[in-house]
Amino acid sequence: MRNHLFQIAIIFSIFTLISVLFAGSGQAGLIEDMQTQIQNRQAQIKQLEEQVAKLQGAIKNNQGQQSTLKKQITLLDSQINQLEFEIKLTRAQISKANLEIESLNNEIQTKEDEIVVNKNYLTNAVRVINEYDQKAPVEIILENDSFSDLLNQLEYVENLQGSIQEKLAGIKTLKIQLSDAAEQQQAYKNNLELLNEQLTGKNLALNSQEEDKQDLLVTTKNQERKYQSQLQTVQQQQKEIEKEIYTLEDRLRMTIDPNSIPPAQKGILNWPVNNVITQTYGPTSQTGFVNDVYSFHNGIDLRAAIGTPIRAAADGIISGVGDDGKYAYGKWITINHQNGLTTLYGHFSVQKVSVGKQVKRGEIIGYSGNTGFTTGPHLHFTVYATNTFRIESRWYGLLPAGGSINPLNYLE
């Protein structure tokens, strides 16, 4: 008669093998299919990125050359076309992120199933060994028909104990892999959230650009002479407004109370968008953008394609929201951080906040654009001493002004 312990061993070993096969086979095929879809989506993303890059190059070449109505319409059409491709690109990236999350879900489920199978194996193995340990030596000897059977039983129990150690080590490894997969999954989810924010911004910016084009066609009645007259008037007014801002803020900088602002320290403010600076703070002779309109740049300009999410540099209260059209900062927002500093964000395509709203560091307050007096899409970012800051009414809208401070004193 076969030994009772061997019968138990055979049954649960077969059960364990079947469980592993069933748990792994279906999930493996699903994960492989997911990976293929992810690779296909990545190829699509690469093609769209190349198309967007070409459109960006074309827009850069045409930027600042809106000397005729036709060129201005062509530029707006190019920007609209670029936004449409960027929306397609973002949607493809969102699709890829969803596939990556689903693939990781399957991988996590597979590892959880493996842990369950290994734990069941351990439960049965421990039960077999306990039954063996509870028997007296004489009883074990009498149960076996021969000395050879006894040795086989002893060897099996010893192997079983070694297998338990291997399974415990395997469970530990699986748990580590499970933790890593969970962290990766959270990273994918965070990326998905950012992509959804970008998609929202691109769609809103697209609507804004289409409205700008329609407004231009309506106000000019598609007539070159009317456009030229408007263009000359706007350019002259832009110069006058910039000179007024320079004169006003030159005086206000002299009224900054050093005791009312935080000492220069990195990290008091976060970057509101990427930290690629296209124009620095200070005299224009040193900022890389010399012009005959103003001689001092009161903030920094940061690269930001139309529709890029713009974030609050720190906690605070929205103290101003304005739209100066083609003048000054265009669509702008100011935040009082209640630490002696007020920040200004200019040239939005879309604003998301209203005066009095409390915002947190990193919260999206709007989407970048090309409104106001600009030579291309970007974010203008100024830091003021709050004790000097004011918002004054002008014929073209509300004008934020104050004593400015170098933003790099506070940005991390």
C-alpha positions in Angstrom: 0.0 0.0 0.0 1.3 3.4 -0.9 2.2 5.6 2.0 -0.5 8.2 3.0 2.0 11.0 2.9 3.0 10.3 -0.7 -0.7 10.3 -1.7 -1.2 13.7 -0.3 2.0 15.0 -1.8 1.0 13.8 -5.3 -2.4 15.3 -5.1 -1.4 18.8 -4.0 1.7 18.8 -6.4 -0.6 18.1 -9.3 -3.1 20.8 -8.1 -0.3 23.3 -7.7 1.0 22.6 -11.2 -2.4 23.0 -12.8 -3.0 26.2 -10.9 0.2 27.7 -12.1 -0.5 26.7 -15.7 -4.0 28.1 -15.7 -3.0 31.3 -13.9 -0.2 32.1 -16.2 -1.2 31.0 -19.7 -4.2 33.3 -20.2 -2.6 36.3 -18.7 0.6 35.8 -20.7 -1.2 36.0 -24.0 -3.2 39.0 -22.9 0.0 40.9 -21.8 1.7 40.0 -25.0 -1.2 41.4 -27.0 -1.2 44.6 -24.9 2.5 45.1 -25.6 1.9 44.8 -29.3 -0.8 47.5 -29.1 1.5 49.7 -27.1 4.3 49.4 -29.7 1.8 50.2 -32.5 0.6 53.3 -30.6 4.3 54.4 -30.0 4.9 54.2 -33.8 1.8 56.4 -34.3 3.1 58.9 -31.7 6.5 59.1 -33.4 4.8 60.0 -36.8 2.6 62.6 -35.2 5.6 64.1 -33.3 7.5 64.5 -36.6 4.5 66.2 -38.2 4.1 68.6 -35.2 7.8 69.4 -35.3 7.5 70.4 -39.0 4.5 72.6 -38.3 6.4 74.3 -35.5 9.3 75.0 -37.8 7.0 76.5 -40.4 5.2 78.7 -37.8 8.6 79.9 -36.3 9.7 81.0 -39.8 6.4 82.9 -40.3 6.2 84.4 -36.8 6.6 88.2 -36.7 6.0 88.5 -40.5 2.3 89.3 -40.3 2.8 92.4 -42.6 -0.2 91.5 -44.7 -3.6 90.1 -44.0 -2.9 87.1 -46.0 0.3 86.3 -44.0 -1.6 86.8 -40.7 -4.4 84.5 -41.8 -1.8 81.9 -43.0 -0.1 82.1 -39.6 -3.4 81.6 -37.8 -4.2 78.7 -40.0 -0.8 77.2 -39.3 -1.3 77.5 -35.6 -4.8 76.0 -35.8 -3.4 73.1 -37.9 -0.6 72.6 -35.4 -3.0 72.5 -32.5 -5.2 69.9 -34.4 -2.1 67.7 -34.9 -1.1 68.2 -31.2 -4.6 67.1 -30.2 -4.2 63.9 -32.3 -0.8 63.4 -30.7 -2.1 63.9 -27.2 -5.0 61.5 -27.8 -2.5 58.8 -29.1 -0.4 59.4 -26.0 -3.5 59.0 -23.8 -4.4 55.8 -25.6 -0.9 54.5 -25.0 -1.0 55.4 -21.4 -4.3 53.6 -20.9 -2.8 50.5 -22.6 0.2 50.6 -20.3 -2.0 50.9 -17.3 -4.1 47.9 -18.4 -1.0 45.9 -19.2 0.3 46.5 -15.8 -3.1 45.6 -14.3 -2.8 42.2 -16.0 0.8 41.8 -14.8 -0.2 42.7 -11.2 -3.0 40.2 -11.3 -0.7 37.5 -12.6 1.7 38.1 -9.8 -1.1 38.2 -7.2 -2.3 34.8 -8.6 1.2 33.4 -8.4 1.5 34.5 -4.7 -1.9 32.8 -3.9 -0.7 29.6 -5.7 2.6 29.6 -3.8 0.8 30.2 -0.5 -1.6 27.3 -1.1 1.5 25.1 -1.9 3.1 26.2 1.4 -0.2 25.5 3.3 -0.3 21.9 2.0 3.4 21.3 2.4 3.3 22.5 6.0 0.3 20.2 6.6 2.2 17.2 5.2 5.3 17.9 7.3 3.1 18.4 10.5 1.5 15.0 9.9 4.9 13.5 9.5 6.3 15.1 12.6 3.3 14.0 14.8 4.1 10.3 14.2 6.4 8.4 16.4 9.6 6.9 14.8 8.3 3.4 15.4 5.0 4.2 13.7 6.9 5.6 10.7 9.0 2.5 10.4 6.0 0.2 10.7 4.1 2.1 8.0 6.8 1.3 5.4 7.0 -2.1 3.8 10.7 -1.9 3.3 13.8 0.0 4.4 13.9 1.5 0.9 10.4 2.9 1.3 11.4 4.5 4.6 14.5 6.1 3.0 12.3 7.4 0.1 9.8 8.9 2.6 12.6 10.6 4.6 14.1 12.0 1.4 10.8 13.3 0.3 10.1 15.1 3.5 13.6 16.6 3.4 13.0 17.8 -0.2 9.7 19.2 0.8 11.3 21.3 3.5 13.8 22.7 1.0 10.9 23.4 -1.4 9.2 25.4 1.4 12.3 27.7 1.6 12.3 28.2 -2.1 8.6 29.1 -2.2 9.1 31.6 0.7 11.9 33.2 -1.3 9.7 33.2 -4.4 6.9 34.9 -2.6 9.3 37.6 -1.3 10.5 38.2 -4.8 7.0 38.4 -6.2 6.0 40.9 -3.6 8.9 43.1 -4.5 8.0 42.8 -8.2 4.4 43.6 -7.3 5.4 46.7 -5.4 7.6 47.9 -8.3 4.7 47.3 -10.7 2.3 49.2 -8.5 4.8 52.2 -8.4 5.1 52.1 -12.2 1.3 51.9 -12.6 1.0 55.1 -10.4 3.6 56.8 -12.6 1.5 55.9 -15.7 -1.7 57.2 -14.0 0.1 60.5 -13.1 1.2 60.8 -16.8 -2.3 60.1 -17.9 -3.6 62.9 -15.7 -1.1 65.3 -17.2 -2.0 64.2 -20.8 -5.7 64.8 -20.1 -4.9 68.3 -18.8 -2.9 68.9 -22.0 -5.7 67.7 -24.1 -8.1 70.1 -22.4 -5.7 73.0 -22.9 -5.2 72.2 -26.6 -8.9 72.0 -27.3 -9.6 75.3 -25.5 -6.6 77.0 -27.2 -7.9 75.7 -30.6 -11.3 77.3 -30.0 -9.5 80.5 -29.0 -7.4 80.5 -32.2 -10.4 79.9 -34.4 -12.2 82.8 -32.7 -9.2 85.1 -33.3 -9.2 84.2 -36.9 -12.9 84.8 -37.2 -12.6 88.2 -35.4 -9.8 89.2 -37.7 -11.9 88.4 -40.8 -14.9 90.3 -39.4 -13.0 93.4 -38.3 -11.0 93.7 -41.5 -13.9 92.5 -43.7 -11.1 90.6 -45.5 -9.7 93.8 -46.9 -6.0 94.4 -47.0 -6.2 98.2 -46.7 -8.4 97.9 -43.6 -5.9 95.4 -42.1 -2.9 97.6 -42.8 -4.6 100.6 -41.1 -5.5 98.5 -38.1 -1.9 97.0 -37.9 -0.2 100.4 -38.0 -2.5 101.7 -35.3 -2.0 98.7 -33.0 1.8 98.7 -33.4 2.0 102.4 -32.5 -0.3 101.8 -29.5 1.7 98.8 -28.4 4.9 100.9 -28.3 3.2 103.7 -26.3 1.8 101.2 -23.8 5.1 99.4 -23.3 6.9 102.8 -22.7 4.2 103.7 -20.1 4.7 100.4 -18.3 8.4 100.8 -18.3 8.2 104.4 -16.9 5.6 103.4 -14.2 7.5 100.3 -13.0 10.9 102.0 -13.1 9.5 104.3 -10.3 7.7 101.5 -8.4 11.0 99.4 -8.2 12.4 102.2 -6.2 9.6 101.9 -3.6 10.2 98.2 -2.8 10.5 97.6 1.0 13.2 95.0 1.4 11.7 94.0 4.8 8.4 93.2 3.2 9.7 90.4 0.8 11.3 87.1 1.5 15.1 86.9 1.3 16.3 85.4 -1.9 15.9 81.6 -1.6 15.4 78.9 -4.2 12.2 76.9 -3.9 9.9 79.6 -2.6 8.3 79.5 -6.0 7.8 76.7 -8.5 8.3 77.0 -12.2 4.9 77.8 -13.7 5.8 75.9 -16.8 9.0 74.3 -18.1 12.2 76.1 -17.1 13.4 76.9 -20.7 14.0 80.7 -20.5 13.8 82.6 -23.8 14.4 86.0 -22.3 15.8 86.8 -18.9 15.1 89.6 -16.3 16.8 92.9 -16.4 18.1 95.5 -18.9 17.3 94.5 -22.5 20.9 95.0 -23.4 21.6 92.0 -21.3 18.5 89.9 -21.8 19.1 89.1 -25.5 16.1 91.0 -26.8 17.1 94.5 -27.7 14.3 96.8 -29.0 13.3 100.4 -29.2 10.1 100.0 -27.2 11.4 99.3 -23.7 14.8 99.0 -22.2 14.1 96.8 -19.1 12.4 93.4 -19.1 10.4 93.1 -15.9 10.2 89.3 -15.8 11.3 86.2 -17.6 9.8 84.6 -20.7 9.4 80.8 -20.7 8.9 78.6 -23.7 5.3 77.4 -23.9 3.5 76.2 -27.0 -0.1 77.4 -27.4 -2.4 75.4 -25.0 0.4 74.4 -22.5 -1.0 74.2 -18.9 0.3 77.0 -16.7 0.5 76.4 -13.0 0.5 78.5 -9.9 4.0 79.1 -8.6 2.9 78.8 -5.0 -0.2 78.9 -2.8 -2.1 82.1 -2.9 -5.3 84.1 -3.9 -6.1 85.2 -7.4 -5.8 89.0 -7.1 -6.3 89.9 -10.8 -7.6 88.6 -14.1 -7.5 90.7 -17.2 -7.6 90.8 -21.0 -5.7 93.6 -22.7 -6.4 92.2 -26.2 -3.4 92.9 -28.5 -1.7 95.1 -25.9 0.7 94.5 -22.9 0.2 91.1 -21.4 -2.9 90.1 -23.3 -4.9 87.7 -21.2 -3.2 87.7 -17.8 -3.5 86.5 -14.2 -1.9 87.7 -10.9 -1.6 85.8 -7.6 -1.0 87.2 -4.2 1.0 84.6 -2.3 0.5 86.4 1.0 4.3 86.3 1.8 5.1 89.7 0.3 5.2 88.4 -3.3 2.7 88.7 -6.1 3.2 86.8 -9.4 2.0 87.8 -12.9 1.4 85.4 -15.7 0.9 86.8 -19.2 -0.2 85.9 -22.7 -2.7 83.2 -21.9 -5.0 81.8 -24.6 -7.4 80.6 -21.9 -7.8 81.6 -18.2 -9.3 79.1 -15.8 -9.6 81.1 -12.6 -11.4 84.2 -11.2 -10.5 86.9 -8.7 -10.7 85.7 -5.1 -10.1 82.0 -5.9 -7.6 80.3 -3.6 -5.1 78.2 -5.5 -2.5 75.7 -4.5 1.1 75.4 -5.7 1.1 73.6 -9.0 -2.6 74.0 -9.7 -3.5 74.8 -13.4 -4.7 78.4 -13.7 -4.8 78.6 -17.5 -3.3 77.7 -20.8 -0.5 79.5 -22.6 -1.1 81.5 -25.8 0.0 84.4 -28.0 -2.2 87.2 -26.7 -1.0 90.7 -26.1 2.3 92.3 -27.3 4.3 89.2 -28.3 6.5 87.9 -31.1 5.4 84.3 -30.6 3.7 82.0 -28.1 5.3 82.0 -24.6 4.6 82.7 -20.9 5.6 86.0 -19.4 6.3 85.6 -15.7 6.9 88.5 -13.3 7.5 88.6 -9.6 6.4 91.8 -7.8 6.8 93.1 -4.2 3.2 93.0 -3.1 3.6 96.3 -1.2 4.2 98.0 -4.6 1.6 96.1 -6.7 -1.5 97.7 -8.2 -4.0 97.2 -10.9 -4.9 100.3 -12.9 -7.7 100.8 -15.4 -6.7 101.8 -19.0 -8.7 102.2 -22.2 -7.6 98.8 -23.4 -8.3 97.0 -20.1 -6.8 96.5 -16.6 -3.1 97.0 -16.3 -1.1 95.1 -13.6 2.0 97.0 -12.4 4.5 97.0 -9.6 8.1 96.9 -8.4 9.5 93.8 -10.0 12.1 91.4 -8.6 14.2 88.9 -10.5 12.1 85.7 -10.5 15.3 83.6 -10.4 15.9 84.7 -6.8 13.0 82.5 -5.8 12.5 79.8 -8.4 13.9 76.4 -7.5 
